[in-house]
């Protein structure tokens, strides 16, 4: 029988390895995150089955060694020759050393693998579930076959271990049944995705990662309890690497049995035979039923918050007269007869078109075209009216412009639910449909506007047009929503070419600036030349007028001088002479010397100006 037990352990090990590799390959091919994590469980189970099988071999060697010694003792008539020391029992010493050193070390490594695997899988779970499932029918078929193989072999091994009390066969059998149930969950998750629940596989994978973390906690507690458990000589102990949680999950019907064995093992006496334990075992079903009844009654009362509305269904159909419930307390039949679906109709909801926001970068005050300020940006096609553009180096070479360009846009759309029934029953996923409508209208609108205009003067008009178009499409499909706001908060060339776009745009602006400066210089030169020409013409005209007028005045004066001379020939010349002298000496300093009969010598220093208050004195005429 021991040989048969070893064969069963080896078959369990090989089955876990083969099925684990198959499940991993199928999960990788179908992009199933739950399937890949299930393969991790099967790998851990294979390690446990390998250690338990090796321990079976050690115990079988010890049994054969003892049998041989007993035979020798009977044949020789005395066993004293063969019981002299530990070196006479090498198989027993190997088994003791294995249980003393290797089993705790392996359990510590198993703890590290479980904890590290749970931590790494939790972080890598979004990447594992990123790709959509494919070849669902193929994955479901192979997962179902793996479930059947694991379940049949695990059930046989578990029954054999329980019937013949084979403690080393239990760990492998438990992992076989757990792997079978995990394969069944993977199959159910793939079927749910195929039925229209795209997140089912992801949620199952998340639950499996949490289960792996619980196994790590249980292994840690088992190591701690192993330190403080009572040691009874000759008592067969439970393998340290055997998981009670795995045994409970693989044999849910043995909950009380597992609990009783655990308590008996930890406390060292029959806790399962005490009256408290028996009372709990007898009353627990009634307590569970009472708890379920209380939960069912509690599901009859619901309270809707302000700004919420709910749809009430009875057996999957809206309740006549109460299909829509408003804020406040309400009564309904217990779940699953009546189901309530809440909707936040008073809340302004939003989604984004063209980008996936990054919360870490939303606080940045400076936003540049050359730096991505979102987690992911999508490039959309936009029309281009220009046919010729200058190169970034300002050379005279030109290149033909393409009729379309790429543009990165960030458009937040805000909406509010106005009709709950249309929103809930009109379409399978109204929120996703609304986002798809908005994306389609944005693409259509950008295909009919100019690349430069949409980034500058037409932004406000584009936002208003998009709001009207999205609202019109939503009304056509009876989505039951009102589009409140559509904003163009970010619209720029793709970040990969933004630097080149700025260079080309800067070159075009520089060319335009040079053209305008040249036009200014031209206008300045022309106007100055016209002004100078007009000034010279006016100066020439003034000089001609002065000369003509002066000559005319001089001729008229001469005629009058002749008349005056004829009237007084002796007086007029003298008067004319004096007037001439007065005009000639009007601006010069004059010195009057009174007496004429002296011989004084007067010296005048013409280098320095004399004091004006001494010489430049105005002499008033004498008063009469």
C-alpha positions as CSV (number, residue, x, y, z in Angstrom):
1,X,0.0,0.0,0.0
2,X,2.9,2.4,0.7
3,X,4.2,1.9,-2.9
4,X,0.7,2.7,-4.1
5,X,0.6,5.8,-2.0
6,X,3.9,7.0,-3.5
7,X,2.6,6.4,-7.0
8,X,-0.5,8.5,-6.1
9,X,1.7,11.3,-4.8
10,X,3.9,11.2,-7.9
11,X,0.8,11.2,-10.2
12,X,-0.5,14.2,-8.2
13,X,2.8,16.0,-8.7
14,X,3.0,15.3,-12.5
15,X,-0.7,16.2,-12.9
16,X,-0.2,19.5,-11.2
17,X,2.8,20.3,-13.4
18,X,1.1,19.3,-16.6
19,X,-2.2,21.0,-15.9
20,X,-0.4,24.1,-14.6
21,X,1.7,24.4,-17.8
22,X,-1.4,23.9,-19.9
23,X,-3.5,26.4,-18.0
24,X,-0.7,29.0,-18.3
25,X,-0.2,28.5,-22.0
26,X,-4.0,28.7,-22.7
27,X,-4.3,31.8,-20.4
28,X,-1.4,33.5,-22.2
29,X,-2.9,32.7,-25.6
30,X,-6.4,33.9,-24.6
31,X,-5.1,36.9,-22.5
32,X,-6.9,35.7,-19.4
33,X,-5.5,37.3,-16.2
34,X,-7.4,34.9,-14.0
35,X,-6.0,31.9,-15.9
36,X,-2.4,33.1,-15.5
37,X,-2.9,33.6,-11.8
38,X,-4.5,30.1,-11.5
39,X,-1.3,28.7,-13.1
40,X,0.6,30.3,-10.2
41,X,-1.5,28.5,-7.7
42,X,-1.0,25.2,-9.6
43,X,2.8,25.8,-9.6
44,X,2.7,26.3,-5.8
45,X,0.6,23.2,-5.4
46,X,3.2,21.3,-7.5
47,X,6.0,22.4,-5.1
48,X,3.9,21.2,-2.1
49,X,3.1,17.9,-3.8
50,X,6.8,17.4,-4.7
51,X,7.9,17.9,-1.0
52,X,5.1,15.6,0.3
53,X,6.0,12.9,-2.3
54,X,9.7,13.1,-1.2
55,X,8.7,12.8,2.4
56,X,6.6,9.7,1.5
57,X,9.7,8.2,0.1
58,X,11.7,8.9,3.2
59,X,9.0,7.4,5.5
60,X,8.8,4.4,3.2
61,X,12.5,3.9,3.4
62,X,12.3,4.2,7.2
63,X,9.5,1.6,7.2
64,X,11.6,-0.8,5.1
65,X,14.6,-0.3,7.3
66,X,12.6,-1.1,10.4
67,X,11.2,-4.1,8.7
68,X,14.6,-5.4,7.8
69,X,15.9,-4.9,11.3
70,X,12.9,-6.7,12.8
71,X,13.6,-9.6,10.4
72,X,17.2,-9.7,11.4
73,X,16.3,-9.6,15.0
74,X,14.0,-12.5,14.7
75,X,16.5,-14.6,12.7
76,X,19.3,-13.9,15.2
77,X,17.2,-14.3,18.3
78,X,18.3,-11.0,19.7
79,X,18.0,-7.4,18.6
80,X,20.7,-5.9,20.9
81,X,23.3,-6.1,18.1
82,X,21.2,-3.9,15.8
83,X,20.0,-1.3,18.3
84,X,23.2,0.1,19.5
85,X,23.0,3.7,18.1
86,X,21.6,6.2,15.7
87,X,23.9,5.1,12.9
88,X,22.0,1.8,12.8
89,X,18.9,3.7,11.4
90,X,20.2,6.0,8.6
91,X,16.7,6.2,6.9
92,X,15.1,7.3,10.2
93,X,17.8,9.9,10.7
94,X,17.3,11.2,7.2
95,X,13.6,11.5,7.8
96,X,14.2,13.3,11.1
97,X,16.7,15.7,9.6
98,X,14.4,16.4,6.7
99,X,11.4,17.2,9.0
100,X,13.6,19.3,11.3
101,X,15.5,21.4,8.8
102,X,14.2,21.1,5.3
103,X,10.4,21.3,6.0
104,X,10.6,24.6,8.0
105,X,13.0,26.0,5.4
106,X,10.7,25.0,2.5
107,X,7.8,26.5,4.4
108,X,9.6,29.8,4.7
109,X,10.4,29.8,1.0
110,X,6.8,29.0,0.3
111,X,5.7,32.0,2.5
112,X,8.1,34.2,0.5
113,X,6.8,32.9,-2.8
114,X,3.2,33.4,-1.8
115,X,3.7,36.9,-0.3
116,X,6.0,38.0,-3.2
117,X,3.7,36.6,-5.8
118,X,0.7,38.3,-4.3
119,X,2.5,41.7,-4.2
120,X,3.9,41.4,-7.7
121,X,0.6,40.1,-9.2
122,X,-1.4,42.9,-7.6
123,X,0.8,45.5,-9.1
124,X,1.0,43.8,-12.5
125,X,-2.7,42.9,-12.6
126,X,-3.7,46.0,-14.7
127,X,-1.1,45.1,-17.4
128,X,-2.2,41.4,-17.4
129,X,-5.9,42.4,-17.9
130,X,-5.1,45.2,-20.4
131,X,-5.5,43.1,-23.5
132,X,-9.0,41.9,-24.4
133,X,-9.8,38.2,-24.3
134,X,-9.6,36.2,-27.5
135,X,-10.4,32.6,-28.6
136,X,-12.9,32.4,-25.7
137,X,-14.4,29.1,-26.8
138,X,-11.0,27.4,-27.1
139,X,-10.0,28.7,-23.6
140,X,-13.3,27.6,-22.1
141,X,-13.0,24.1,-23.6
142,X,-9.4,23.5,-22.3
143,X,-10.1,25.0,-18.9
144,X,-13.1,22.7,-18.6
145,X,-11.0,19.7,-19.4
146,X,-8.4,20.8,-16.9
147,X,-11.1,21.2,-14.3
148,X,-12.5,17.7,-15.0
149,X,-9.0,16.1,-14.8
150,X,-8.0,17.8,-11.6
151,X,-11.4,17.3,-9.9
152,X,-11.5,13.5,-10.6
153,X,-7.9,12.9,-9.5
154,X,-8.2,15.2,-6.5
155,X,-11.4,13.6,-5.3
156,X,-9.9,10.2,-5.6
157,X,-6.7,11.2,-3.7
158,X,-8.7,13.1,-1.0
159,X,-11.0,10.1,-0.5
160,X,-8.0,7.7,-0.3
161,X,-6.2,10.0,2.2
162,X,-9.3,10.2,4.4
163,X,-10.2,6.5,4.3
164,X,-6.6,5.3,5.1
165,X,-5.5,8.3,7.1
166,X,-2.7,9.1,4.7
167,X,-1.6,12.5,6.0
168,X,1.1,13.1,3.4
169,X,-1.4,12.5,0.5
170,X,-3.7,15.3,1.8
171,X,-1.6,18.3,0.7
172,X,-1.4,17.3,-2.9
173,X,-5.1,16.2,-3.0
174,X,-6.1,19.6,-1.5
175,X,-4.2,21.5,-4.1
176,X,-5.6,19.3,-6.9
177,X,-9.2,20.1,-5.8
178,X,-8.3,23.8,-5.3
179,X,-6.8,23.9,-8.8
180,X,-10.0,22.3,-10.2
181,X,-12.2,24.9,-8.6
182,X,-9.9,27.7,-9.9
183,X,-10.1,26.2,-13.5
184,X,-13.9,26.3,-13.1
185,X,-13.7,30.0,-12.0
186,X,-11.6,30.7,-15.0
187,X,-14.1,29.0,-17.3
188,X,-16.9,30.9,-15.7
189,X,-15.0,34.2,-16.0
190,X,-14.4,33.7,-19.8
191,X,-18.0,32.7,-20.2
192,X,-19.1,35.9,-18.4
193,X,-16.9,38.0,-20.7
194,X,-18.4,36.3,-23.7
195,X,-21.9,37.0,-22.3
196,X,-21.2,40.8,-22.1
197,X,-19.4,41.3,-18.8
198,X,-16.0,42.5,-19.9
199,X,-14.6,43.0,-16.3
200,X,-15.5,39.5,-15.0
201,X,-12.1,38.0,-15.7
202,X,-10.4,41.0,-14.1
203,X,-12.5,40.8,-10.9
204,X,-11.9,37.0,-10.6
205,X,-8.1,37.6,-11.0
206,X,-8.2,40.3,-8.3
207,X,-10.0,37.8,-6.0
208,X,-7.4,35.1,-6.7
209,X,-4.6,37.5,-5.8
210,X,-6.3,38.3,-2.6
211,X,-6.6,34.6,-1.9
212,X,-2.9,34.2,-2.5
213,X,-2.2,36.9,0.1
214,X,-4.5,35.1,2.6
215,X,-2.5,31.9,2.0
216,X,0.7,33.8,2.8
217,X,-0.8,35.1,6.0
218,X,-1.9,31.6,6.9
219,X,1.5,30.2,6.3
220,X,3.1,32.9,8.5
221,X,0.6,32.1,11.3
222,X,1.4,28.4,10.9
223,X,5.1,29.1,11.3
224,X,4.4,31.1,14.4
225,X,2.1,28.5,15.9
226,X,4.7,25.8,15.1
227,X,7.1,27.5,17.5
228,X,4.6,27.4,20.4
229,X,2.7,24.2,19.8
230,X,3.0,21.4,22.5
231,X,5.4,18.6,21.6
232,X,4.0,15.2,22.5
233,X,6.5,12.3,22.0
234,X,5.3,9.7,19.5
235,X,2.4,11.9,18.2
236,X,2.2,12.2,14.5
237,X,2.2,15.9,13.6
238,X,0.5,17.6,10.6
239,X,2.9,18.6,7.8
240,X,3.9,22.2,8.3
241,X,3.5,23.0,4.6
242,X,-0.1,21.7,4.5
243,X,-2.5,24.6,4.2
244,X,-5.7,24.4,6.3
245,X,-7.2,27.1,4.1
246,X,-6.6,25.0,1.0
247,X,-8.1,22.1,2.7
248,X,-11.1,24.1,3.7
249,X,-11.6,25.5,0.2
250,X,-11.2,22.1,-1.4
251,X,-13.4,20.4,1.2
252,X,-16.0,23.0,2.3
253,X,-18.1,20.2,3.7
254,X,-15.5,19.5,6.3
255,X,-15.5,22.9,7.9
256,X,-16.4,21.6,11.3
257,X,-14.1,18.7,11.0
258,X,-11.2,20.9,10.0
259,X,-11.9,23.3,12.8
260,X,-12.1,20.5,15.3
261,X,-8.8,19.0,14.2
262,X,-7.2,22.4,14.2
263,X,-8.3,23.1,17.8
264,X,-7.4,19.7,19.0
265,X,-4.0,20.0,17.4
266,X,-3.3,23.5,18.8
267,X,-4.6,23.0,22.4
268,X,-3.4,19.4,22.8
269,X,-6.7,18.0,24.0
270,X,-10.1,17.1,22.5
271,X,-11.7,20.6,22.2
272,X,-14.2,19.1,19.8
273,X,-15.7,16.9,22.5
274,X,-16.5,19.9,24.9
275,X,-20.1,21.0,25.3
276,X,-19.4,24.5,24.0
277,X,-18.1,23.2,20.7
278,X,-21.0,20.7,20.4
279,X,-23.5,23.5,21.1
280,X,-22.0,25.7,18.5
281,X,-22.0,22.9,16.0
282,X,-25.7,22.2,16.7
283,X,-26.9,25.8,16.8
284,X,-24.7,27.2,14.1
285,X,-27.0,26.3,11.2
286,X,-29.9,28.0,12.9
287,X,-27.8,31.0,13.6
288,X,-26.7,31.2,9.9
289,X,-30.3,30.9,8.8
290,X,-31.3,33.7,11.2
291,X,-28.5,35.8,9.9
292,X,-29.5,35.2,6.3
293,X,-33.1,36.1,7.2
294,X,-31.9,39.4,8.8
295,X,-29.9,40.2,5.7
296,X,-33.0,39.5,3.5
297,X,-35.2,41.8,5.7
298,X,-32.6,44.5,5.7
299,X,-32.5,44.5,1.9
300,X,-36.2,45.4,1.9
301,X,-35.5,49.0,3.0
302,X,-33.5,51.4,0.9
303,X,-32.8,55.1,1.2
304,X,-31.9,57.3,-1.8
305,X,-29.7,60.3,-1.2
306,X,-30.6,63.8,-2.6
307,X,-29.7,64.0,-6.2
308,X,-30.3,60.2,-6.7
309,X,-32.9,58.3,-8.6
310,X,-33.3,54.5,-8.9
311,X,-35.0,52.0,-11.2
312,X,-36.8,49.2,-9.3
313,X,-37.0,45.8,-11.0
314,X,-39.0,42.7,-10.0
315,X,-37.7,39.5,-11.5
316,X,-35.8,41.6,-14.1
317,X,-38.8,43.7,-15.2
318,X,-39.6,47.3,-14.1
319,X,-42.3,47.4,-11.4
320,X,-45.5,48.9,-12.8
321,X,-46.2,52.3,-11.2
322,X,-42.9,52.3,-9.2
323,X,-40.3,51.9,-12.0
324,X,-38.6,55.1,-10.9
325,X,-37.9,56.1,-7.3
326,X,-36.9,59.5,-6.1
327,X,-34.8,60.6,-3.1
328,X,-36.0,59.4,0.3
329,X,-36.9,56.1,2.1
330,X,-38.5,53.3,0.1
331,X,-39.7,49.7,0.7
332,X,-39.2,46.8,-1.7
333,X,-39.3,43.0,-1.7
334,X,-36.1,41.3,-0.5
335,X,-33.3,40.5,-2.9
336,X,-33.2,38.8,-5.3
337,X,-36.9,39.3,-6.0
338,X,-36.6,43.1,-6.2
339,X,-33.4,44.8,-7.4
340,X,-32.6,48.5,-7.2
341,X,-30.3,50.3,-9.6
342,X,-29.2,53.8,-8.4
343,X,-28.3,56.7,-10.7
344,X,-26.9,60.1,-9.8
345,X,-29.3,62.3,-11.8
346,X,-28.5,65.4,-9.8
347,X,-24.8,65.1,-10.3
348,X,-22.9,66.6,-13.2
349,X,-20.9,63.8,-14.7
350,X,-18.1,64.1,-17.2
351,X,-15.8,62.3,-19.5
352,X,-12.8,63.3,-21.7
353,X,-12.4,63.1,-25.4
354,X,-8.9,62.9,-27.0
355,X,-6.9,62.2,-23.8
356,X,-6.6,60.2,-20.6
357,X,-6.0,62.6,-17.7
358,X,-3.0,62.3,-15.4
359,X,-3.9,63.4,-11.8
360,X,-0.2,64.0,-11.1
361,X,0.1,66.5,-13.9
362,X,-3.2,68.4,-13.4
363,X,-1.6,70.7,-10.8
364,X,1.0,72.0,-13.2
365,X,0.5,75.7,-13.9
366,X,2.7,75.9,-17.0
367,X,1.5,73.8,-20.0
368,X,3.7,73.6,-23.0
369,X,3.0,72.0,-26.4
370,X,6.4,70.2,-26.3
371,X,5.6,68.4,-23.0
372,X,2.8,65.9,-22.6
373,X,0.4,66.9,-19.8
374,X,-1.8,63.9,-19.9
375,X,-1.3,60.2,-19.3
376,X,-2.2,59.4,-22.9
377,X,-3.1,61.7,-25.9
378,X,-4.8,60.7,-29.1
379,X,-4.0,62.3,-32.5
380,X,-7.0,63.3,-34.6
381,X,-7.1,64.4,-38.3
382,X,-7.9,68.0,-39.0
383,X,-8.2,69.8,-42.3
384,X,-5.6,72.3,-43.6
385,X,-6.4,75.2,-45.9
386,X,-2.8,76.2,-46.6
387,X,-1.1,74.8,-49.7
388,X,2.4,76.2,-49.3
389,X,4.5,76.5,-46.2
390,X,8.0,77.8,-45.7
391,X,10.6,75.6,-44.4
392,X,11.9,76.1,-40.9
393,X,15.2,77.4,-42.1
394,X,13.6,80.3,-44.0
395,X,15.1,79.2,-47.3
396,X,13.2,80.1,-50.5
397,X,12.5,76.4,-51.0
398,X,8.8,75.5,-50.5
399,X,7.1,72.1,-50.1
400,X,3.5,71.1,-50.9
401,X,1.4,71.0,-47.8
402,X,-0.8,68.0,-47.2
403,X,-4.5,68.6,-47.0
404,X,-4.8,67.2,-43.5
405,X,-2.7,67.4,-40.3
406,X,-2.6,65.7,-36.9
407,X,-3.9,67.5,-33.8
408,X,-4.0,66.5,-30.2
409,X,-7.1,67.7,-28.4
410,X,-8.3,67.7,-24.8
411,X,-12.1,68.1,-24.7
412,X,-13.9,67.6,-21.4
413,X,-17.7,66.9,-21.9
414,X,-20.1,67.4,-18.9
415,X,-23.6,66.0,-18.9
416,X,-26.5,65.3,-16.6
417,X,-29.0,62.4,-16.7
418,X,-32.5,63.7,-17.4
419,X,-34.5,60.5,-18.1
420,X,-33.5,57.5,-15.9
421,X,-35.6,55.0,-17.8
422,X,-34.1,55.9,-21.2
423,X,-30.6,56.0,-19.7
424,X,-31.0,52.6,-18.0
425,X,-33.0,50.6,-20.6
426,X,-32.4,52.4,-23.9
427,X,-29.0,50.9,-24.4
428,X,-26.7,48.3,-22.9
429,X,-24.1,50.8,-21.8
430,X,-25.4,54.4,-22.2
431,X,-22.2,56.0,-20.8
432,X,-19.9,54.2,-23.2
433,X,-22.3,55.0,-26.1
434,X,-22.3,58.7,-25.2
435,X,-18.5,58.7,-25.2
436,X,-18.4,57.0,-28.6
437,X,-20.9,59.6,-29.9
438,X,-18.8,62.4,-28.6
439,X,-15.6,61.0,-30.2
440,X,-17.4,60.5,-33.5
441,X,-18.7,64.1,-33.6
442,X,-15.3,65.5,-32.6
443,X,-13.7,63.6,-35.5
444,X,-16.3,64.7,-37.9
445,X,-16.1,68.3,-36.8
446,X,-12.3,68.5,-37.0
447,X,-12.3,67.0,-40.5
448,X,-14.2,70.2,-41.7
449,X,-12.3,73.0,-40.0
450,X,-8.9,74.6,-40.7
451,X,-5.9,73.5,-38.7
452,X,-4.8,77.0,-37.7
453,X,-8.3,78.5,-37.2
454,X,-9.4,75.8,-34.7
455,X,-6.3,76.6,-32.6
456,X,-7.0,80.3,-32.5
457,X,-10.1,82.3,-33.5
458,X,-12.6,79.4,-33.9
459,X,-12.2,77.7,-30.6
460,X,-15.3,79.2,-28.9
461,X,-17.4,78.6,-32.0
462,X,-16.1,75.0,-32.3
463,X,-17.0,74.3,-28.6
464,X,-20.6,75.5,-29.2
465,X,-21.0,73.5,-32.4
466,X,-19.7,70.4,-30.8
467,X,-22.1,70.8,-27.9
468,X,-25.1,71.1,-30.3
469,X,-24.0,68.2,-32.4
470,X,-23.4,65.8,-29.4
471,X,-26.8,66.9,-27.9
472,X,-28.6,66.3,-31.2
473,X,-27.1,62.8,-31.6
474,X,-27.9,61.9,-28.0
475,X,-31.5,63.0,-28.6
476,X,-31.8,60.9,-31.7
477,X,-30.8,57.8,-29.7
478,X,-33.0,58.7,-26.7
479,X,-30.1,58.5,-24.3
480,X,-31.9,60.7,-21.8
481,X,-29.1,63.1,-21.1
482,X,-28.4,66.9,-21.4
483,X,-25.0,68.0,-22.6
484,X,-24.1,70.9,-20.3
485,X,-20.6,71.9,-21.4
486,X,-18.1,71.0,-24.1
487,X,-14.7,72.7,-23.7
488,X,-11.5,72.9,-25.8
489,X,-9.1,73.1,-22.9
490,X,-6.2,71.8,-24.8
491,X,-5.6,71.8,-28.5
492,X,-2.2,71.7,-30.0
493,X,0.0,69.7,-32.5
494,X,1.3,66.3,-31.3
495,X,4.1,66.7,-28.7
496,X,6.5,64.7,-31.0
497,X,6.3,67.4,-33.7
498,X,5.4,70.4,-31.6
499,X,9.0,71.7,-31.6
500,X,9.1,71.5,-35.4
501,X,5.7,73.1,-35.7
502,X,6.9,76.0,-33.5
503,X,10.0,76.4,-35.6
504,X,8.0,76.5,-38.9
505,X,5.4,78.9,-37.3
506,X,8.2,81.1,-35.9
507,X,9.9,81.2,-39.3
508,X,6.6,82.2,-41.0
509,X,6.0,84.9,-38.4
510,X,9.6,86.1,-38.8
511,X,9.1,86.3,-42.6
512,X,5.8,88.2,-42.1
513,X,7.6,90.6,-39.7
514,X,10.3,91.3,-42.2
515,X,7.8,91.9,-44.9
516,X,5.9,94.4,-42.7
517,X,9.2,96.1,-41.7
518,X,10.1,96.5,-45.4
519,X,6.7,97.9,-46.1
520,X,7.1,100.3,-43.3
521,X,10.5,101.4,-44.5
522,X,9.0,101.8,-48.0
523,X,6.1,103.9,-46.7
524,X,8.5,106.0,-44.6
525,X,10.9,106.7,-47.5
526,X,8.1,107.6,-49.9
527,X,6.4,109.9,-47.5
528,X,9.6,111.6,-46.5
529,X,10.6,112.2,-50.2
530,X,7.1,113.6,-50.9
531,X,7.3,115.9,-47.9
532,X,10.8,117.1,-48.8
533,X,9.7,117.7,-52.4
534,X,6.7,119.7,-51.3
535,X,8.9,121.7,-48.8
536,X,11.4,122.7,-51.6
537,X,8.5,123.7,-53.9
538,X,6.9,125.8,-51.2
539,X,10.3,127.4,-50.4
540,X,10.9,128.3,-54.0
541,X,7.4,129.7,-54.3
542,X,8.0,131.8,-51.2
543,X,11.4,133.1,-52.4
544,X,9.8,134.1,-55.8
545,X,7.0,135.8,-54.0
546,X,9.4,137.7,-51.7
547,X,11.5,138.9,-54.6
548,X,8.5,140.0,-56.6
549,X,6.9,141.8,-53.7
550,X,10.2,143.4,-52.7
551,X,10.9,144.6,-56.2
552,X,7.4,146.0,-56.4
553,X,7.7,147.7,-53.0
554,X,11.1,149.1,-53.9
555,X,9.8,150.5,-57.2
556,X,6.9,152.1,-55.4
557,X,9.3,153.5,-52.8
558,X,11.5,154.9,-55.4
559,X,8.6,156.7,-56.9
560,X,7.7,158.2,-53.6
561,X,11.4,159.2,-52.8
562,X,11.5,161.1,-56.1
563,X,8.3,163.0,-55.1
564,X,9.8,163.8,-51.7
565,X,13.1,164.9,-53.1
566,X,11.4,167.2,-55.6
567,X,9.4,168.7,-52.7
568,X,12.5,169.4,-50.5
569,X,15.8,168.9,-52.3
570,X,17.9,170.1,-49.3
571,X,16.1,168.4,-46.5
572,X,15.3,165.0,-47.9
573,X,19.0,163.9,-48.5
574,X,20.0,165.0,-45.1
575,X,17.1,163.2,-43.5
576,X,17.8,160.1,-45.6
577,X,21.4,160.2,-44.5
578,X,20.5,160.4,-40.8
579,X,18.0,157.6,-41.1
580,X,20.7,155.5,-42.7
581,X,23.2,156.3,-40.0
582,X,20.6,155.5,-37.3
583,X,19.8,152.1,-38.9
584,X,23.5,151.3,-39.3
585,X,24.5,152.1,-35.7
586,X,21.4,150.9,-34.0
587,X,23.1,147.8,-32.6
588,X,26.5,149.2,-31.6
589,X,27.7,150.9,-28.4
590,X,28.3,154.6,-28.7
591,X,30.7,156.9,-26.7
592,X,30.0,160.6,-26.5
593,X,32.8,163.0,-25.7
594,X,31.6,166.3,-24.5
595,X,34.4,168.9,-24.5
596,X,36.5,169.6,-27.5
597,X,39.2,171.9,-26.1
598,X,41.1,169.3,-24.0
599,X,43.9,166.9,-24.9
600,X,42.9,163.9,-22.8
601,X,43.9,160.4,-24.0
602,X,41.0,157.9,-23.5
603,X,41.9,154.2,-23.6
604,X,39.2,151.6,-24.2
605,X,39.7,147.9,-23.4
606,X,37.6,146.3,-26.1
607,X,38.4,142.7,-24.9
608,X,36.2,142.8,-21.8
609,X,32.6,143.9,-21.9
610,X,32.0,146.8,-19.5
611,X,29.4,146.6,-16.9
612,X,26.0,147.1,-18.6
613,X,24.8,149.0,-15.5
614,X,27.5,151.6,-16.0
615,X,27.4,152.2,-19.7
616,X,24.2,150.7,-21.0
617,X,22.2,153.4,-19.4
618,X,19.1,154.7,-21.0
619,X,19.1,158.5,-20.7
620,X,15.7,159.8,-20.4
621,X,15.0,163.0,-22.3
622,X,14.8,166.1,-20.2
623,X,11.4,167.1,-19.0
624,X,10.0,170.2,-20.3
